[in-house]
Amino acid sequence: MSLSNKLTPPTDKETLNNRLPPIVLPTSSTAGVSASHNKLLKYRRFKEQQKTLNQIVIDRALKDYKATMEEKYQRVPTLPEPELPSTMNSEQKKRRTNYLFMKKCVESNPVVPIQQQWLTSMLTLVPQSLMEGKDREFLVEELLDEVTKDFEMSMKRCVVRSVLVKPDVKGLEDEKEGPLPISPLGLDFSRPWHNSFIQARSQILTNLHILHPTLKILLDIGYTTFSKLLIVDLSNVSLKGPIDCESLKNDVSLNCSKTEEKLLNTWYPRVVNLFTRKEALEGVKSDKVDSFYNCVATLMSNQLKELLRRTVEAYVKLFDPEDKRWLPLFKMELTFDDEKMEFYPNFQDLEEAILFIVTRIGQTLQNVQTVHSWLAGGPTAVTLDTELADHVIAWASSTLKRAIQANLEGPKEHFERYVERYGWLVDGTADTRIESFEAEEHNFDEYTAFIDEFLSLAKEIMSLPLLAHFPMVRLDCDDLKQGLTDKAKSFANILMERIVANHREENEKICKEFETIKERALKVPETTEEMMEMIAYVEKAKTTGIQALLIKIQECERRMNYLLDVFIFAPEDLALNATVLLWPQKINPIFDEHDDVIEQSKRKGESELLAKREKLILELERQTRCMEEFTEFSELDRMQQYVTDMRALQKRIQEAEETVAFINKEETLFKWELTEYPVLESLKVNIEPYQKLFVLILKWQRTEKRWMDGAFLDLNGESMETEVDDFFREIYKMLKLFQQKQKKAELEKKKTLHRRAIVEEKLEEEKKENRTIIMCSSIMGQIKDFKENIPTVTILCNPGIRTRHWQQMSDIIGYDLTPDSGTTLRKVLKQNLAPYLEQFETISVGASKEFSLEKAMHAMMEIWESVSFHTSIYRETGVSILSAVDEIQTILDDQIVKTQTMRGSPFIKPFEKEIKTVQILPPYCNMDLS
């Protein structure tokens, strides 16, 4: 055994094998039978079926996959391989690249350098004075290096132009190398030049007047006069201190005028005197005099121009940025005007003033007369050309502008600091903040904090320096400081005005509340309700109201302590403040006086209430007596008066109800026991039946009169019959109501009264009952009598009756029965038509039926007025045919049936002609609409 086997403990199986004897294995035949037996035991039919199914699924999937792939390859043809270019460079790019490469190779070849003797020859042509000085030596070296580089570059370009030809391709547009010229450019020495040289030399000797002795003297005079002279000398202007622009302009103009006058009085007379001598024109040919004087004019012009140029240069030199000792010092102010912060004078005005000096210098000596013109003495004077060159003026202007811009940077920055820190006061930001702040709700402390912000800002602005010093500007900030300070204070004042207004408004409210308390406390109440409200109001004012006002007064005092330090109150505001503070002391005597007023008003109100109660009892007794009189009303002719009396009594009962409500309300306020008035309720119940009866009888009387005496033809029997039945029914109900009421009263009195009294009361009640019931019975009799006339109205007031019908009825009765505008029912009844009503009824029934047929016929005719026939194009024939005829056909069929029925009626005779003339098409006729 190995070491591992020794160290590993034996398992249970090994231990068992060690204890039991070895097992003898079976022979080979027995092993074969055992293996077959094991296979049989392990066999499962389910597993065999599952394996078969899996194989079938795999075979079908492979078959479908092959079919799909074959279909795919047949559907999508194989694309040919793309043809790639042989190279990625186009022909133009290759030519351009080849040219640039060859050019670089050519330029890299060495070239012949410039010869030293050429450079030396160049230097000999330059004046020695221009090359002296250290800076000039460096400048000469730089110029020689530049010449050398230009020579080498030119040589390389010449080689390239002689060797290469630039191709005409895209990308070489900026290349300047082209082919060399055919022949060299230069002077043409093929012709002789000696004679022309001699001729030119002769002309120079004849026309070159500058070498004349007189002109030499003129040059000396000019040098002596102008060498140390300037038109205006401003070198000492800085020593005068700050100056304003207008003063400088005036001084310069004055100096220029003086200098010009001085030259015209000294220099110019000397020049004129020089040319008045005899020897002045010695050696000048007569035909060259004008040329000589032109030379004189040119020389004088150059001298004066040089003087003006030196003056301008000297003035411009004052603004040298490297040397600021001579820089003029200008006065400028920061101003605050029209809500704007700005310079005065502004930068443009300062620049114009500085440039004005250059302009003024250029305007000097512009009217100097030429010597020739002065000597000739002609009417027209010719002046010298002494105008400064444009490039001098342009140089001076640009140099001065740069200097001005550079020297104004400091003032501009100083101004920007003001704008940055305080610009919000004038650019609308402060206004917007204040508007937003005032639009919102803020308390007093927030307002004071905002006000203190502006006041602190005003103090900060006033503490800033008054003057700001810069190399060219002395800036005075006093006006801007004062303006910004006033602006900040104005914003603070706006807020203070707001809180003062709020403070004043709050004080007025406090005073108003105290005045209201005083007014209501001392007012004599007119009603008990008003007195009770006043008592409750004063009690509340003594407790919560006064305490709230005291708190408001304390807050008012705190506001005053602040405002007295920063705001000056008007006298009326001071008086208002004093009134607010003194109100708590004045209110207590008012409350004592109020108690006395209430006590007096209470005693007066109680006595008035007792008087009203007594008065109401008397009024109810009178109304009861009036009510008892209604039982005696029985005259039908006075029914209108009965209704009027009834309404008057109802109005008095309503007033009594209002008085009862008022008395009960007063009793509630005085905390008395409420008084009841059953008599009033009894009156309201008893008067209602009489009110209904009298109104109903009056309505019947008016309706009967309208029917009897109104227009006869306007009557309608059916509606009259309905209204008559309604009147009869209502009167019958009222009759039964009064009968039941009478019986109920008898039963109640039988229980409480003696027999004798019952008999007397019964007799009396029978009298009363008879009057009311007799009146109801009388009205019912009238209604029954009138109802007998309704058949006559129904027969004669038929809307279908026409003139022919009235003629028939007139023939029956023997005279004209046709009604007119004056015919009434009363007149018709007087004619005693009862014996003829049966015959009239037959005519009226026929008229009704004829009327219904007439209406039906006209209705059918009106239907066709709104019917429209529509046509449409039949297919592509262009022929129009009727369309949408179903509804028309339905109407047509319906009216055909109706017409045939109407023609068969025995009552169609009056309209037989009209019904026969109606043209109705048969249902399916052929219509030619072409």
Beta strands, then each sheet from edge to edge (+ up, - down):
strand 1: 330-337
strand 2: 340-344
strand 3: 467-469
strand 4: 473-476
strand 5: 870-873
strand 6: 880-883
sheet 1: 2+ 1- 4- 3+
sheet 2: 5+ 6-
end
